[in-house]
Amino acid sequence: MTTLTSQGTLTRDALTVLQPGFTGTTAPDWLLRRIGEGLSSVGLFGRNIASPEQLAALTAQLRAERGDMLVAIDEEGGDVTRLEVRTGSSFPGNLALGTVDDTALTRAVARELGRRLAECGVNLNWAPSADVNSDPDNPVIGVRSFGADPHLVARHTAAYVEGLQSAGVAACTKHFPGHGDTAVDSHHALPRIDADLATLRERELVPFRAAVAAGTKAVMSAHILLPALDDALPATLSPAALHGLLRAPVADGGLGFDGLVVTDGMEMRAIAATYGIERGSVMALAAGADAICVGGGLADEDTVLRLRDALVAAVRSGELPEERLADAAARVRALARWTTGPGAGREEGTAPAPEVGLTAARRALRVTAAAGHEPLTAPAYVAAFTPLANIAVGDETPWGVGAELARLLPGTLTGTYGPESAGTEEVLRAAGERRIVAVVRDVHRHPWMARALGTLLAARPETVVVEMGLNEAPPSGALHIATHGAARVCGAAAAEVIAGA
């Protein structure tokens, strides 16, 4: 029978392994109380951030309760930004960096991003994405991947980990064992990858081996089913994936990872719709996860208490070994100590590099110009063909070239078009005599977008085309610019080319 003393330890450990979210730009009272009871981590989202100064005050408020608090964020740069959710990122994403293929540049970008996070008090970043984008129709990874070549992805994953951690921010490499060959977004349903184990080892696992070798402090599991590993359970809940592959010694065919294993968001439907977040969290801990990420959608005290009590009850019933929970809590505390230790991996004496993001975005552009094309010198009309954003990216972050081009060509206007409003006549009527800049995002994945672009180019062949997603379709237009990502800084680099600046 559990004693009162061990019950207190058990409850504290159950809180320690949770990484919950919350609402608001200051910490709610309930969160501060739970920190006092053992909660050691929180996850921040765009809703928690108004400015760098506000974010620094928020993290200081949390650390007034617990000095070694892990404050995590999903800041990949590029399309997925929380730090600059209202303006767009100052850093291009992974695909742009992989396109340049300069690991020193990737390391420098990650270091500067990490430096800015550290200045705001964030010490754990759920990045980088080490997924090999082997399926260009993947609805959730795309430009978040460094590319489709496993070895290219591996070298840039390692460089990103090194750069981020040199700023004192722990990297959390994701989404193990690889989310790039899926046709389903795990926010909505459970994806399945039918590749055999040999393919997984030669493709998906190559970047994760590189991340482990580079010293990544954490790895995030994916809610994907890989029958070659486990024909019943998604990786987040699978002992075969977490214990048998990620943790197992290299000599036994594993990756030999000994750091913190973090789950992807447990309220994602791939887990929540089948197992529920309470049972899913118990199964994840039992399978080898150490930290339960929840709070992207469920961000209240009731969720934290439900998960805490579910873990405690599972230990009491014998479903979750107490030693496994204690081990998971110990790993969380060990990472927290790393973030507060001497140097915490930081490289001293390296100056800030505020322009490195723009430099990288410029280098990532691939420009194809037709004969006779001249840069725009008068106000343009930007027609932004906008697909539904996936949940990881979100629809609150601005993207495109309109705002950046308007700075260079004052008076430039922008119109937004979706599947129901992308008629050529509407665009031509709104543009009038202005040159048109058609901005697309993954045009190869959206037939409505491809049709709209094709009819527009037939009517106005002098149109400029900017592709801000995967550059899978042939170049088109009088000027075609592939940015390899939709971050603000990618739009700025494209606008410079359009305006000849």
C-alpha positions in Angstrom: 0.0 0.0 0.0 1.3 3.5 -0.9 2.4 5.4 2.2 1.6 9.0 2.9 5.2 10.0 2.3 5.5 8.1 -1.0 2.1 9.4 -2.0 3.5 12.9 -1.8 6.5 12.0 -3.9 4.3 10.2 -6.4 2.0 13.3 -6.8 5.0 15.5 -7.2 6.6 13.2 -9.8 3.3 13.1 -11.7 3.2 16.9 -11.9 6.9 17.0 -12.9 6.4 15.0 -16.0 3.7 17.3 -17.4 4.4 20.1 -19.9 1.0 22.0 -19.9 0.0 25.2 -21.6 -2.1 28.0 -20.2 -3.9 31.1 -21.5 -2.9 34.7 -21.1 0.3 36.8 -21.2 0.8 36.4 -17.4 0.9 33.2 -15.4 -2.5 32.4 -13.8 -2.7 31.8 -10.1 -3.5 28.1 -10.6 -0.3 27.6 -12.5 1.8 29.2 -9.9 0.2 27.0 -7.2 1.0 23.9 -9.1 4.6 24.9 -9.7 4.9 25.1 -5.9 3.6 21.5 -5.8 6.1 20.1 -8.3 5.2 21.2 -11.8 8.5 21.8 -13.5 7.7 22.6 -17.1 5.3 24.7 -19.2 4.7 25.1 -22.9 4.2 28.5 -24.5 2.1 29.3 -27.6 1.4 32.4 -29.6 -1.5 33.3 -27.3 1.1 33.8 -24.5 3.3 36.2 -26.4 2.8 39.9 -27.1 6.4 41.2 -27.2 9.9 40.1 -26.2 9.7 42.3 -23.1 6.3 40.8 -22.0 7.7 37.3 -22.6 10.8 38.0 -20.5 8.5 39.3 -17.7 6.3 36.1 -17.9 9.3 33.7 -17.7 10.7 35.8 -14.8 7.3 35.4 -13.0 7.5 31.6 -13.5 11.0 31.4 -12.2 10.2 33.4 -9.2 8.3 30.3 -8.1 10.9 27.8 -9.4 14.4 28.8 -10.5 15.0 25.8 -12.7 11.7 25.9 -14.6 11.7 24.5 -18.1 9.9 26.9 -20.4 9.3 25.3 -23.7 8.1 26.8 -27.0 7.4 25.6 -30.6 9.7 28.0 -32.4 11.0 26.4 -35.5 11.5 29.6 -37.3 10.1 29.9 -40.8 6.4 29.0 -41.1 6.1 27.9 -37.5 6.8 30.8 -35.2 5.4 31.6 -31.8 8.0 34.3 -30.9 6.9 36.4 -33.9 3.4 35.0 -34.3 1.9 38.4 -35.2 4.5 39.6 -37.6 6.1 36.5 -39.2 9.5 35.1 -38.5 12.8 36.9 -38.9 14.3 33.5 -39.8 13.7 31.2 -42.8 12.5 27.7 -42.1 14.2 24.4 -42.6 13.6 23.9 -46.3 15.2 27.3 -47.1 18.3 26.3 -45.1 18.4 22.9 -46.7 18.2 24.5 -50.1 21.2 26.7 -49.4 22.9 23.6 -47.9 25.5 25.5 -45.9 25.7 23.9 -42.4 27.6 26.9 -41.0 24.7 29.1 -42.0 22.2 26.7 -40.5 24.2 26.7 -37.2 24.4 30.5 -37.2 20.6 30.9 -37.8 19.8 28.4 -35.0 22.2 30.1 -32.7 20.7 33.5 -33.2 17.2 32.2 -32.8 18.3 30.5 -29.6 20.0 33.7 -28.4 16.7 35.5 -28.8 14.8 32.8 -27.0 17.3 32.7 -24.1 17.0 36.5 -23.8 13.3 36.0 -23.2 13.8 33.3 -20.7 12.9 30.3 -22.9 15.2 27.3 -22.4 13.6 24.4 -24.3 12.7 24.6 -28.0 10.5 21.9 -29.6 12.7 22.1 -32.7 14.3 21.2 -35.1 12.1 19.0 -37.3 14.3 16.1 -38.4 11.6 14.7 -40.7 12.7 13.6 -44.2 10.1 15.0 -46.5 9.9 12.0 -48.7 6.3 12.6 -49.7 5.9 16.0 -51.3 2.1 15.8 -50.7 2.6 15.5 -47.0 0.0 17.9 -45.5 1.8 18.7 -42.2 5.6 18.8 -42.8 6.5 20.3 -46.2 8.8 23.3 -45.8 9.3 22.4 -42.1 11.7 19.7 -43.3 15.3 20.4 -44.5 14.5 18.3 -47.6 14.0 14.9 -49.1 17.6 13.6 -48.9 18.1 11.8 -45.5 21.8 12.8 -45.4 21.2 16.4 -46.1 18.5 16.5 -43.5 20.9 14.8 -41.1 23.7 17.3 -41.4 21.4 20.3 -41.1 19.6 18.7 -38.1 22.9 18.3 -36.3 24.0 21.8 -37.2 20.7 23.2 -35.9 21.0 21.3 -32.6 24.5 22.5 -32.1 23.6 26.1 -32.9 20.5 26.2 -30.7 22.2 24.6 -27.7 25.3 26.8 -28.1 22.9 29.6 -27.0 21.9 27.7 -23.9 18.5 26.5 -25.2 17.9 22.8 -25.2 16.9 21.3 -28.6 14.0 18.9 -28.9 14.4 17.0 -32.2 11.1 15.9 -33.7 9.0 14.0 -34.8 10.6 10.6 -34.0 10.8 8.2 -35.8 9.9 10.5 -38.7 6.7 12.2 -40.0 7.8 12.9 -43.5 6.2 10.0 -45.4 2.6 10.6 -44.3 -0.5 11.7 -46.1 -2.4 12.4 -42.9 -2.0 15.3 -40.4 -1.8 13.7 -36.9 -3.6 16.7 -35.5 -6.7 15.3 -37.2 -6.2 11.5 -37.4 -3.6 8.7 -37.0 -1.1 8.6 -39.9 0.3 5.2 -41.0 3.7 4.7 -42.6 4.1 1.3 -44.3 7.8 1.4 -45.0 9.8 -1.7 -43.9 12.4 -1.5 -41.1 15.3 -1.4 -43.6 13.8 1.7 -45.3 13.2 3.4 -41.9 16.8 2.9 -40.9 18.1 4.1 -44.3 15.7 7.1 -44.5 13.7 8.3 -41.4 16.2 7.4 -38.7 19.3 8.9 -40.4 18.7 12.5 -39.1 17.7 11.3 -35.6 21.0 9.4 -35.3 22.8 12.6 -36.3 20.8 14.6 -33.7 21.7 12.1 -31.0 25.4 12.3 -32.0 25.2 16.1 -31.9 24.0 15.9 -28.3 20.3 16.9 -28.6 18.9 17.2 -25.1 15.4 16.0 -26.0 13.5 14.1 -28.7 9.8 14.5 -29.4 7.8 11.4 -30.4 5.3 11.3 -33.2 1.7 10.1 -33.2 2.2 7.8 -36.2 1.7 4.1 -36.7 4.6 2.2 -38.2 3.7 -1.5 -38.5 7.3 -2.4 -39.1 8.0 -1.4 -35.5 4.6 -1.9 -33.9 1.4 -2.9 -35.7 -0.9 -1.8 -32.9 0.4 1.3 -31.2 1.5 4.7 -32.5 5.2 5.6 -31.7 4.3 7.8 -28.8 2.7 4.9 -27.0 4.9 2.1 -28.3 7.6 0.5 -26.1 9.1 -1.0 -29.3 9.6 2.5 -30.7 10.7 4.3 -27.6 12.5 1.6 -25.5 13.3 -0.8 -28.3 14.6 1.7 -30.9 15.2 5.2 -29.5 16.7 4.1 -26.1 18.3 0.8 -27.1 22.1 0.7 -27.3 23.6 1.3 -30.8 25.1 -2.2 -30.5 21.6 -3.6 -30.3 20.3 -1.7 -33.3 19.0 1.3 -31.3 19.9 5.0 -31.3 21.3 5.0 -27.8 19.5 8.2 -26.7 19.6 8.9 -23.0 18.0 12.3 -22.8 14.5 13.5 -22.4 11.7 12.0 -24.5 8.8 14.5 -25.0 5.5 13.5 -26.5 3.8 15.5 -29.2 0.6 17.2 -28.1 -1.6 14.6 -26.4 -4.8 16.4 -27.3 -4.1 15.8 -31.0 -6.8 13.5 -32.4 -4.3 10.8 -33.4 -4.2 10.0 -29.6 -7.1 11.8 -28.0 -9.8 10.4 -30.4 -8.7 6.8 -29.8 -7.2 6.5 -26.3 -8.2 9.8 -24.6 -5.5 12.0 -23.1 -5.5 10.4 -19.6 -5.0 6.8 -20.8 -2.8 8.0 -23.6 -0.5 9.8 -21.1 -0.3 6.7 -18.9 0.6 4.5 -21.9 3.2 7.1 -23.2 5.0 7.1 -19.8 4.9 3.3 -19.6 6.3 3.1 -23.2 9.3 5.3 -22.3 8.2 8.9 -22.7 9.4 11.3 -19.9 7.4 14.5 -20.5 3.7 14.8 -21.5 3.1 17.8 -23.8 -0.5 19.1 -23.5 -1.9 22.6 -23.8 -2.1 23.5 -27.4 -5.8 23.2 -27.2 -6.4 22.1 -23.6 -4.9 24.8 -21.4 -6.6 24.8 -18.0 -6.1 23.6 -14.5 -8.6 20.8 -14.8 -6.5 19.2 -17.6 -3.4 19.3 -15.4 -5.2 17.7 -12.5 -6.9 15.1 -14.6 -3.5 14.0 -16.0 -1.8 14.1 -12.6 -4.5 12.0 -11.0 -4.5 9.5 -14.0 -0.8 8.9 -13.5 -1.1 8.5 -9.8 -4.0 6.1 -10.2 -2.0 4.1 -12.8 0.9 3.7 -10.4 -1.4 2.5 -7.7 -3.1 0.0 -9.9 0.3 -1.3 -11.2 -0.4 -0.3 -14.8 2.5 2.2 -14.6 5.6 1.1 -12.6 6.5 3.7 -10.0 10.1 3.4 -11.0 9.2 4.4 -14.5 7.4 7.5 -13.4 10.3 8.4 -11.0 12.9 7.9 -13.8 10.8 10.2 -16.1 10.6 12.9 -13.5 14.4 12.6 -12.9 15.1 13.2 -16.6 13.0 16.3 -16.5 14.9 17.6 -13.5 18.2 16.7 -15.1 17.4 18.8 -18.2 16.3 21.7 -15.9 19.7 21.5 -14.1 21.5 21.6 -17.5 19.7 24.9 -18.3 20.8 26.5 -15.1 24.3 24.9 -14.9 27.6 26.7 -15.6 27.5 27.8 -19.2 24.6 25.4 -20.0 26.4 24.7 -23.3 26.6 28.4 -24.2 29.4 29.7 -26.4 30.7 32.9 -24.9 31.9 35.9 -26.9 29.7 35.4 -30.0 28.0 38.7 -31.0 24.3 38.9 -32.0 23.7 38.3 -35.7 20.4 40.2 -36.4 20.8 40.0 -40.2 21.6 36.3 -40.5 17.9 35.4 -41.1 17.6 37.8 -44.1 21.0 36.6 -45.4 19.8 33.0 -45.3 16.4 33.9 -47.0 18.2 35.7 -49.8 20.5 32.8 -50.4 17.6 30.4 -50.5 15.8 32.1 -53.4 15.6 30.3 -56.7 14.8 32.9 -59.4 13.8 32.1 -63.0 13.2 35.2 -65.3 11.8 35.2 -68.8 13.5 37.1 -71.5 12.7 40.8 -71.4 11.4 40.8 -67.8 12.1 44.1 -66.0 11.8 44.7 -62.3 8.6 46.4 -61.1 8.9 50.1 -60.5 5.2 51.0 -59.9 2.7 49.8 -57.3 1.6 46.2 -58.0 -1.4 44.1 -57.2 -0.5 41.0 -55.1 -3.0 38.1 -55.5 -2.4 35.8 -52.6 -3.8 32.3 -53.2 -4.2 31.0 -49.7 -4.8 27.4 -48.7 -6.0 26.3 -45.3 -3.1 26.4 -42.9 -2.3 23.3 -41.0 -2.6 23.6 -37.2 1.1 23.5 -36.5 1.6 26.6 -38.7 -1.7 28.3 -37.6 -3.7 30.9 -39.5 -2.9 33.9 -37.3 0.7 34.5 -38.6 0.8 36.8 -41.7 2.6 35.5 -44.8 3.3 36.5 -48.4 5.0 39.4 -50.1 2.3 42.1 -50.0 3.4 44.0 -46.9 7.1 43.7 -47.9 6.5 44.8 -51.5 4.4 47.7 -50.3 7.4 49.1 -48.4 9.5 49.1 -51.6 6.6 50.1 -53.9 4.2 52.2 -51.9 0.6 51.9 -53.0 0.9 48.2 -53.7 -2.4 46.4 -52.9 -3.1 42.8 -51.8 -6.1 40.6 -52.3 -6.6 37.2 -50.7 -8.2 34.3 -52.7 -9.2 30.8 -51.6 -10.9 27.8 -53.3 -14.2 29.6 -53.6 -12.9 33.0 -54.7 -10.0 32.4 -57.0 -11.6 33.3 -60.3 -9.4 35.1 -62.9 -12.0 37.8 -63.5 -12.0 38.8 -59.8 -8.2 39.1 -59.8 -8.1 41.1 -63.1 -10.9 43.4 -61.9 -9.1 44.1 -58.6 -5.7 44.6 -60.3 -6.8 47.0 -63.0 -3.7 48.2 -64.9 -1.3 47.2 -62.2 1.3 44.4 -62.7 0.1 41.2 -60.9 2.2 39.3 -58.4 0.6 35.9 -57.8 1.7 34.3 -54.5 1.1 30.6 -54.1 1.9 28.0 -51.5 2.3 24.4 -52.5 0.6 24.9 -55.8 1.3 21.2 -56.7 -1.0 20.1 -53.8 -4.0 22.3 -54.6 -5.8 21.8 -58.0 -7.9 24.9 -57.5 -4.8 27.0 -57.0 -3.1 25.5 -60.1 -6.2 26.2 -62.2 -6.4 29.8 -61.0 -2.8 30.4 -61.7 -2.9 28.8 -65.1 -5.9 31.0 -66.3 -4.3 34.1 -64.8 -1.1 33.6 -66.6 -3.0 33.0 -69.9 -4.7 36.3 -69.5 -1.6 38.2 -68.1 1.6 36.4 -69.0 3.7 39.3 -67.6 2.5 38.2 -64.1 5.2 37.5 -61.4 4.8 34.2 -59.6 6.1 33.6 -56.1 6.0 30.0 -54.7 6.3 30.1 -50.9 5.8 26.4 -50.3 7.5 23.3 -51.8 8.8 24.2 -55.3 7.5 21.1 -57.0 5.7 22.6 -60.0 7.7 23.9 -63.1 8.6 27.6 -63.0 5.9 29.9 -64.6 5.3 33.6 -65.2 7.6 36.4 -66.4 9.5 36.0 -63.2 9.3 33.0 -60.9 10.7 33.1 -57.4 10.8 30.1 -55.2 11.4 31.1 -51.5 11.2 27.7 -49.9 9.1 29.0 -47.1 6.5 31.6 -46.1 8.3 33.4 -43.3 8.2 37.2 -43.3 11.9 37.3 -44.1 11.3 35.1 -47.1 8.7 37.5 -48.4 11.2 40.4 -47.8 13.9 38.7 -49.9 11.4 38.0 -52.7 10.1 41.6 -52.7 13.7 42.8 -53.1 14.0 40.8 -56.3 10.6 41.8 -57.7 11.4 45.5 -57.2 15.0 45.2 -58.3 16.2 46.3 -54.9 
